[in-house]
Amino acid sequence: MLNQFSRTELLLGKQAMQILKNSRVAVFGIGGVGGYAVEALVRSGVGTIDLVDDDKVCLTNLNRQIIATRKTVGKYKVDVMKERILEINPDAVVYVHKCFFLPETKDEFDFSKYSYVLDAVDTVTAKIQLVLEARDAGVPIISSMGAGNKLNPAGFEVADIYETSVCPLAKVMRRELKKRNVEHLKVVYSKEKPIHPLDDMAVSCRTNCICPPGAEHKCTQRRDIPGSTAFVPAVAGLIMAGEVIKDLTTDSGLKESK
């Protein structure tokens, strides 16, 4: 029967579409990378999605985040993303978690319920804990490495964390995961050397923070403010979603992701 996923079914087949419908994917971080990943997952037929983020849409998000419009500024990202998901697929089940994932909040999540975990957060502590929780629960996970301060969307690769190079975030993750005896982690990363953003306080959130009232993480509190574009984080997110779909629907891919 013809439906909204018919064009995808032509490539993946009926059985794969049923698998996706029955899958539950948790996406941590609904920003430039995570937002586009969620968009692709729901349009691919993933039936249940967990959205984890405590941030609100800011005016400076409009240059790269799919949920950011003038109308959504000031709203919680998870609420905006949920509304968008249900407009695409009213049958989808969406769980929203308005919190910042850290070791202190990990007990709020039951990782054994997830079919896959997608890490699109930008805090090393949170990324490491996500990897450990997924490993302990036996759930596949894919992590995004640095997408800020880069201009080449064609530079992204999918690799094991221990096969990465150049990316500063990947370097830190390699070191920290090795200490914790994590043997494998699928990541999306780029060998493009990060560009140092212009030191122009007139357009920097460092001194001109315009985060919405009630925002938990003010730009003035951040160690640095990276530059970003509409196309680099979007590509990283779409690649991650593609890997999730592949892994969920092919035996070889699922074994590889674990």
Backbone torsions as a table, in degrees:
resi	resn	phi	psi	omega
1	MET	NA	135.7	-178.5
2	LEU	-68.3	131.5	178.5
3	ASN	-148.9	-176.3	-174.2
4	GLN	-68.0	-15.1	179.8
5	PHE	-106.5	12.1	-175.2
6	SER	-59.8	-39.9	-178.9
7	ARG	-66.1	-34.5	176.6
8	THR	-70.8	-39.0	-179.9
9	GLU	-63.2	-28.9	177.6
10	LEU	-61.1	-27.2	-178.7
11	LEU	-98.1	-38.3	-174.3
12	LEU	-96.5	-28.1	-178.7
13	GLY	95.5	161.6	-175.2
14	LYS	-64.7	-41.9	-177.7
15	GLN	-62.8	-42.8	179.7
16	ALA	-63.4	-39.1	180.0
17	MET	-65.6	-33.8	177.5
18	GLN	-68.8	-38.9	177.1
19	ILE	-60.6	-45.5	-179.7
20	LEU	-64.0	-40.4	179.3
21	LYS	-61.0	-35.4	-177.7
22	ASN	-89.4	-0.2	-176.7
23	SER	-88.2	151.0	176.4
24	ARG	-124.3	114.4	-177.0
25	VAL	-112.1	129.9	177.4
26	ALA	-100.5	125.1	179.8
27	VAL	-112.9	116.8	-179.6
28	PHE	-100.1	113.0	-177.0
29	GLY	100.4	105.4	-177.3
30	ILE	-109.8	60.3	-179.5
31	GLY	-111.5	-138.8	-177.7
32	GLY	-63.2	-40.5	178.8
33	VAL	-83.6	-53.4	-175.5
34	GLY	-63.5	-35.6	-179.4
35	GLY	-63.0	-44.9	179.1
36	TYR	-70.0	-31.0	176.3
37	ALA	-64.6	-45.0	178.5
38	VAL	-61.8	-44.0	178.8
39	GLU	-53.7	-46.7	-178.8
40	ALA	-70.5	-36.8	-179.7
41	LEU	-64.0	-46.0	-178.1
42	VAL	-69.8	-36.1	178.4
43	ARG	-73.0	-15.2	177.0
44	SER	-90.7	-9.0	175.1
45	GLY	105.7	8.4	175.7
46	VAL	-61.5	126.7	-170.6
47	GLY	-81.0	-30.9	-176.8
48	THR	-133.9	130.4	-177.2
49	ILE	-133.7	133.5	172.7
50	ASP	-100.8	130.1	179.6
51	LEU	-111.3	122.1	-176.1
52	VAL	-123.5	112.5	178.8
53	ASP	-173.9	140.8	178.5
54	ASP	-108.3	6.4	-174.4
55	ASP	-87.1	160.3	174.5
56	LYS	-110.7	154.5	179.2
57	VAL	-66.1	131.4	-179.9
58	CYS	-114.7	156.5	179.7
59	LEU	-56.2	-36.4	-178.5
60	THR	-73.7	-6.0	176.2
61	ASN	-80.1	-15.2	-174.0
62	LEU	-64.1	-19.3	-177.1
63	ASN	-79.0	-9.3	-173.1
64	ARG	-153.1	-13.3	-173.6
65	GLN	-102.3	127.2	-171.4
66	ILE	-65.1	-23.4	179.9
67	ILE	-88.3	-8.0	-173.8
68	ALA	-87.8	118.4	171.7
69	THR	-138.4	172.6	178.1
70	ARG	-60.0	-32.2	-177.7
71	LYS	-75.9	-23.3	-176.1
72	THR	-97.7	-6.1	178.6
73	VAL	-56.7	130.2	179.6
74	GLY	94.8	-10.8	179.8
75	LYS	-94.1	153.3	176.6
76	TYR	-63.2	135.1	-178.4
77	LYS	-60.6	-39.1	-178.7
78	VAL	-66.8	-34.0	178.7
79	ASP	-69.1	-42.4	179.5
80	VAL	-65.1	-42.5	-179.2
81	MET	-66.6	-39.4	178.0
82	LYS	-61.1	-45.9	179.3
83	GLU	-59.9	-40.6	179.9
84	ARG	-66.2	-42.7	179.4
85	ILE	-58.0	-47.3	-176.3
86	LEU	-70.6	-23.0	173.8
87	GLU	-73.4	-28.5	177.8
88	ILE	-82.1	-46.3	-179.0
89	ASN	-138.4	95.8	-178.4
90	PRO	-61.2	-19.2	-178.9
91	ASP	-86.3	-6.2	-178.6
92	ALA	-69.0	148.9	175.1
93	VAL	-105.0	125.3	-175.2
94	VAL	-125.8	126.4	175.2
95	TYR	-109.7	128.7	179.4
96	VAL	-108.3	138.4	179.1
97	HIS	-127.8	104.8	-179.4
98	LYS	-87.4	72.8	178.9
99	CYS	-151.8	161.6	177.6
100	PHE	-99.4	115.8	-175.4
101	PHE	-69.4	124.1	177.6
102	LEU	-147.5	168.4	176.1
103	PRO	-52.2	-31.4	-178.6
104	GLU	-72.3	-21.4	-177.9
105	THR	-110.1	3.2	-174.1
106	LYS	-61.1	-30.1	-177.3
107	ASP	-71.9	-7.6	176.9
108	GLU	-79.1	-5.8	-175.4
109	PHE	-122.8	136.0	175.2
110	ASP	-104.8	95.9	-174.8
111	PHE	-66.4	-20.7	-179.3
112	SER	-67.1	-15.3	179.9
113	LYS	-82.5	-13.5	-173.8
114	TYR	-90.5	144.3	172.6
115	SER	-84.4	-25.9	-177.2
116	TYR	-162.6	149.6	176.5
117	VAL	-120.2	132.0	178.5
118	LEU	-116.5	116.7	-177.0
119	ASP	-98.1	110.1	177.2
120	ALA	-125.5	30.6	176.8
121	VAL	-90.9	165.9	-175.8
122	ASP	-119.2	16.1	177.8
123	THR	-107.4	124.7	-175.7
124	VAL	-58.1	-44.0	-179.4
125	THR	-57.6	-44.1	-179.8
126	ALA	-67.4	-41.7	-178.3
127	LYS	-62.4	-44.0	-179.6
128	ILE	-62.9	-44.7	-179.3
129	GLN	-64.3	-38.0	176.8
130	LEU	-60.4	-44.1	179.5
131	VAL	-62.3	-43.3	-179.0
132	LEU	-66.1	-42.0	180.0
133	GLU	-65.8	-42.0	178.9
134	ALA	-65.0	-42.3	179.3
135	ARG	-61.0	-46.7	-178.2
136	ASP	-64.9	-30.0	-180.0
137	ALA	-88.9	-5.5	-178.9
138	GLY	69.5	30.9	-177.7
139	VAL	-108.1	134.0	178.1
140	PRO	-65.7	147.7	-179.3
141	ILE	-141.8	147.1	173.2
142	ILE	-129.2	137.2	-176.2
143	SER	-119.8	142.2	174.7
144	SER	-90.7	131.9	172.7
145	MET	-91.5	-161.6	-172.5
146	GLY	-64.0	127.5	175.8
147	ALA	-119.2	-7.8	179.9
148	GLY	-82.1	157.7	177.8
149	ASN	59.8	31.6	179.4
150	LYS	-131.0	154.1	-175.3
151	LEU	-123.8	-9.3	-174.5
152	ASN	-106.5	99.8	-179.4
153	PRO	-70.1	-17.3	-179.8
154	ALA	-82.0	-2.1	-176.3
155	GLY	-85.9	-6.0	-176.1
156	PHE	-74.4	143.1	177.5
157	GLU	-133.7	156.5	172.2
158	VAL	-105.2	127.1	-176.1
159	ALA	-156.6	168.6	169.5
160	ASP	-75.4	146.6	-176.6
161	ILE	-55.8	-32.9	-176.9
162	TYR	-81.2	-0.6	176.1
163	GLU	-106.6	4.8	-177.6
164	THR	-83.9	163.0	176.6
165	SER	-154.9	165.9	176.5
166	VAL	71.4	-53.4	-175.1
167	CYS	-58.3	118.9	-179.0
168	PRO	-60.5	-39.6	179.9
169	LEU	-66.2	-40.9	178.8
170	ALA	-62.9	-35.4	179.2
171	LYS	-62.6	-45.1	178.3
172	VAL	-64.4	-42.3	-179.4
173	MET	-64.6	-40.4	177.5
174	ARG	-57.9	-47.3	-177.8
175	ARG	-63.6	-46.6	-175.4
176	GLU	-71.9	-37.3	179.5
177	LEU	-70.8	-33.8	177.1
178	LYS	-63.1	-39.7	177.9
179	LYS	-60.7	-30.6	-175.7
180	ARG	-98.5	11.9	176.8
181	ASN	60.9	32.7	173.4
182	VAL	-85.1	118.1	-172.2
183	GLU	-86.0	-29.9	-176.2
184	HIS	-142.8	149.8	171.4
185	LEU	-159.4	120.5	176.4
186	LYS	-77.0	130.0	-179.0
187	VAL	-135.1	159.2	169.6
188	VAL	-112.0	122.0	-175.3
189	TYR	-146.9	169.6	179.6
190	SER	-131.3	141.0	176.5
191	LYS	-85.5	-0.8	177.0
192	GLU	-63.9	130.2	178.7
193	LYS	-71.0	131.7	-180.0
194	PRO	-58.9	141.4	176.5
195	ILE	-87.5	139.1	176.5
196	HIS	-78.6	119.0	-177.5
197	PRO	-63.4	154.1	179.7
198	LEU	-61.2	140.6	179.2
199	ASP	-89.9	68.2	-176.0
200	ASP	-117.9	100.2	-176.7
201	MET	-65.4	-17.3	-179.0
202	ALA	-67.7	-27.0	-179.5
203	VAL	-121.2	19.5	-179.6
204	SER	-100.7	136.4	176.5
205	CYS	-72.6	-11.8	-178.8
206	ARG	-57.2	-44.7	-178.4
207	THR	-112.6	-5.9	-178.5
208	ASN	-128.8	47.7	-176.7
209	CYS	-60.3	127.2	178.9
210	ILE	-121.0	28.4	177.1
211	CYS	-58.8	146.6	-178.5
212	PRO	-61.9	153.8	176.7
213	PRO	-55.5	134.9	179.3
214	GLY	88.9	-1.7	179.1
215	ALA	-62.8	136.2	-175.4
216	GLU	-75.0	-33.8	-172.9
217	HIS	-120.8	93.5	-179.3
218	LYS	-72.2	144.6	178.9
219	CYS	-62.0	-30.3	179.9
220	THR	-66.5	-15.9	-179.6
221	GLN	-94.6	-7.7	-175.8
222	ARG	-81.8	148.8	-179.4
223	ARG	-67.2	-39.3	176.4
224	ASP	-150.7	158.7	-179.5
225	ILE	-113.9	103.3	-177.9
226	PRO	-75.8	152.3	171.7
227	GLY	-85.4	156.2	179.1
228	SER	-155.7	168.9	-177.8
229	THR	-131.4	174.8	179.8
230	ALA	-73.6	-24.2	-169.3
231	PHE	-104.5	-26.8	-176.8
232	VAL	-72.5	-56.7	178.8
233	PRO	-63.1	-32.3	179.5
234	ALA	-61.4	-44.1	179.8
235	VAL	-64.6	-42.1	177.8
236	ALA	-59.1	-43.9	179.3
237	GLY	-64.8	-40.5	179.7
238	LEU	-67.7	-37.5	176.9
239	ILE	-64.1	-43.0	178.9
240	MET	-60.7	-45.0	179.0
241	ALA	-61.7	-40.3	178.5
242	GLY	-61.1	-39.1	178.0
243	GLU	-66.7	-39.3	178.2
244	VAL	-62.7	-46.7	179.9
245	ILE	-61.5	-43.7	178.8
246	LYS	-60.7	-47.9	-176.3
247	ASP	-66.0	-36.6	-179.5
248	LEU	-71.6	-28.2	-172.1
249	THR	-106.7	-0.9	176.9
250	THR	-131.1	133.8	-179.3
251	ASP	-58.3	-43.8	-178.2
252	SER	-65.0	-39.6	-179.4
253	GLY	-67.1	-40.3	-179.3
254	LEU	-65.3	-42.3	178.4
255	LYS	-63.7	-38.7	-179.5
256	GLU	-64.3	-39.6	-176.6
257	SER	-69.2	-25.8	178.8
258	LYS	-82.8	NA	NA
